[in-house]
Amino acid sequence: MATDRPKVLIIGSGIAGLSAAIHFSTFSDVILLTKTTLDEGNTRYAQGGIAAVWADEDSFAEHKQDTLEAGAGLCRESAVDVCIEEGPARVKELIAWGVEFTRNADHPAEYDLHIEGGHHQRRILHAHDFTGLAIEEALIRKVKSLPGITLLPNRMAIDLIMEGKLSSQTSGKGLGRCLGAYALDTETHTISPIAADLTVLASGGTGKVYLYTSNPDVATGDGVAMAYRAGARIANMEFMQFHPTCLYHPSAKNFLITEALRGEGAVLRNLEGRDFMRDTHEMGSLAPRYVVSQAIDKELKRSGAPHVWLDVRHMKREDFATNFPQIHSMCEKFGIRAPEEMIPVVPAAHYMCGGVLVDEHARTSVEGLLALGETACTGLHGANRLASNSLLEGIVFSKRAADYARDTLVSHRPPRSLRTLPAWESGRAVDMEEQIDIAATWREIRTLMWNYVGIVRSDRRLLRARERLALIRHEVNEDYWKFRVSRDLIELRNLLTVSELIVESALRRKESRGLHVNVDYLESSSAEARDTII
């Protein structure tokens, strides 16, 4: 790497991290750190697609209106405008980088556009039903072809390195500027400091705080937890989106059934065969996700059933297999003869609409620290994310972050004296002899969050969750300082921090709005139409 160029550390390798690496590499040296392989993360498993105004009959105004309606009064309008208006150009950039979206079978020069819940126009570009994988693979090829990007797989970020902990000159300024991060090499078990002029958190979501989730195992809220410990402002963590339709099967771990199926006419039915969504919302099974998730939750609690059905029997087998090959293959694997048979589905934790609070250039409240993608709270999603807006958010704000940093990074670099960072000190920590305590505590937290802080909440259950998490906090802190850190221990610590942030945020919101439903405050309140900031 050239020594005269600024150095940018990007933590995470989903759509936000990879696209940021591409943009930042044009004017800085980039270190891209990811805790497993380069392609593992939520982006890889995104089936539905990416929302952008593409068809002549669509408009920015309509996409904006759909986004604001889903966001239930909490969207930051300027962020919505930025994302929607800059979105098509960023999608064209993805295409130029090698993403092959599915073409219209009847008009091959045009792209096939899906419609999903909450959208009133067809605007979802997709690559069959494995859009995220297609995007991820294209971006990885692009990143590997560029000079100036150093890839560090199997590196687990432990904590951000803050100026205030290294220098006495930040008195009265909190922890000061972010100077990089300490990272654990999970193969050699060594810990090294990584110095950076700018650090970008793009480490993905928080789904693994819940017992049932569509997210992969890496989604433990690492970026949010690290930013919180560094003093950054965290916003709207009560708004966890539960995807209505994950495959219900004891062996089908985390498999999502894309909303695009409902866009193509699939209908949700209870075990008695009734279309219960017809009586719930004017859009029926195409209602916004939070409406559908809450309706399924209510139906399961009413009936005691373990799942509901997704009826795809109107589809021809060849159309189902061609347009939704991944779902077709997975159903066959588990003995479900779709589309002749209905698909059993349940809701699962899917997407965190809150996160590290950022501005329209992805800047956090901590100098030298940016946040992107699901780690960030840009204001685009408000109280509920409109389907397929998340991939769009990742590519739009990564470009905006790089454009801003290009003009300001050199003049805002930390003093040279702070660019050499001290080594990690383990003190008297010893190796943990058994991992059973970590596994048991992890499951306890996830079960607690599912039962007490799930789709529908109450103050009583939230307070109980807060009390139990406080007890767990004491045990985890004791282990963290007693034993040498491992990936499992770091993730457990982060998962606990995120759980506490979710509970505290939920307790502060004395209303029901968007994804947050509290039976003690079933109505929305104009006085509560504001961000929950911790």
FITORPA-777319 format. One record per residue (C-alpha): x, y, z. Coordinates in steps of 0.5 Angstrom, whole numbers, plus 500, padded with zeros to 3 digits. Example, Ala and Ser with C-alpha at 12.3 -4.5 7.8 and 13.67 -1.06 7.14 Angstrom:
2
525491516/527498514/
//
This chain:
534
500500500/502507499/504511505/502518503/495516502/490516507/488509510/481507511/479501515/472498513/469493518/464488514/464485507/456486505/454490500/455497504/462495506/464492499/461498495/465503500/471499499/471500491/469508492/474509497/480505494/480511488/483516493/485512499/488505502/483501504/483495509/477491509/476486515/471481515/470476521/469470517/470469509/469475505/462473502/458471509/453476511/446478510/447481503/448474501/442471503/437477501/433474496/428479494/431484490/433492490/428497490/429503485/425507480/426504474/419503470/417509466/410509470/414509476/416516479/421518485/414521488/411514489/417511491/418516497/410516498/411508499/417509504/414514508/408510509/411504511/416508516/410510520/412518521/419517523/423517516/428523515/425526509/432528507/435521507/429518503/430523498/437522497/436515497/431514492/433520487/440517487/438510487/438509480/445511478/447506484/444501481/447502474/453502477/452495480/450493473/457496470/460492476/457485473/451484477/446481472/439482474/433478471/431480464/423480462/422473459/418477453/422483452/429481454/432488453/428490459/429488466/424483470/421488476/417485482/412488486/413487494/409488500/408496501/410498494/404500489/409499483/413494480/420497482/424491485/430489480/432482482/437476480/431470480/431469488/438470490/439477488/444478494/448472492/449475485/451482488/455479493/459475488/460481483/462486488/467481491/470480484/471488483/474489490/479483488/481486482/483493485/489495487/490499494/485494498/488489503/483484505/483481512/478475512/477471519/479477523/474479529/474486531/474487538/473494540/474501537/481505539/479511541/484517542/481519549/484512552/491514549/492521550/490526556/489532551/482530550/479532557/472534556/471531549/469524551/473519548/475523542/477521535/476514533/483511531/482504528/480498532/483492535/482485531/483478533/485473528/481467529/486462526/492464529/489467535/493473535/490480537/493486533/491494532/489496526/491504525/486508520/485515519/477513518/474507520/467505517/463500521/459496516/458489520/451488518/445486523/443484529/438478528/442473532/439476538/433473537/431465537/428465530/432469525/433469518/440472519/446468518/450466525/455472524/449477525/451479532/450487532/458488533/458494529/452497534/456494540/463497538/460504537/456504543/462503547/466508543/460513545/457514539/449515539/445509537/438510535/431507534/433500536/426498538/424497531/426490529/423488523/420481523/420478516/413474516/415468512/421464514/420456512/418452518/421446518/426443524/432442519/431449515/435453519/434461517/431460510/427466508/421465503/422472499/416477499/416477492/412470492/406474495/407479489/406474484/399472488/401467493/396468499/397467507/392462510/391459517/391452518/384452517/385455510/382462511/385468508/386471514/390477511/384479507/380481514/386485516/389490511/386493504/392490501/391483504/397478503/401484500/400489506/407492509/411487513/410489520/402488519/403481516/408479521/403482527/397478524/401472523/403472530/396474533/393468529/399463532/397465539/389465537/390458534/396455538/398453531/406452530/405455523/401458517/401456510/403460504/399458498/402458492/398453488/396458483/403457480/405453475/410448477/415450471/414458473/415456480/422453479/424458474/422464477/424462484/429456483/432457490/425456494/423451489/430447491/429448498/422446498/424439495/430438499/425438505/419434502/415440501/412439494/411446492/407449488/402443489/402444496/402450501/409452504/409452512/412459514/413463521/415470522/423471524/427477526/430479520/432487519/434492524/431499522/435502528/443503529/448507529/445514528/449518522/448524517/447524510/454523509/454516514/458520519/457518526/457523532/464520533/470524529/473519525/467514525/462512519/457507519/453504513/448499511/444495517/449497522/447505521/440509522/440513516/433515517/431512511/427506514/423510520/419505524/419500519/423498513/420498506/421491503/428492498/430499500/436496504/440494499/439501496/441504502/447500502/450502495/447510496/450511502/457508501/458512495/456519499/461517505/466516500/465523496/465527503/471523505/475525499/474532500/475532507/479526510/486529508/485535512/482531518/487526519/489525526/496527529/502523526/503522534/497518534/498513528/502508532/497504536/499500542/499493542/493489546/494487553/491481555/494482563/493476567/487473562/487465562/484461556/477459557/477451559/470450556/465453552/459451555/458457559/458461552/453457549/448456554/448464556/447465548/441461548/438464554/439471551/436469545/430465548/429471553/429476547/424472543/419471549/419478552/421483547/418479540/413482535/408484541/411487547/408489554/412494559/412488564/415483560/420489558/422490565/423483566/427482560/432488563/432485570/435478567/439482562/443486568/444479571/447476565/451482564/455481571/457474568/459476561/463482564/466477569/468472563/470478559/476480563/478473566/479470560/483471553/478473548/475469543/470470537/465467541/466471547/466477543/460476540/456474546/458481549/456484543/449480543/448482550/449490549/445490543/439486547/440491552/439497547/433494544/430493551/432500553/429503547/423499547/421501554/422509552/417509547/410509550/406508544/405503538/408505532/411501526/415495528/414496535/407494538/406495546/400492549/400497554/400503549/396500543/395507539/401512536/402518539/404525536/408526542/412520541/414521533/421522534/427518534/429514541/436516542/441513547/
//
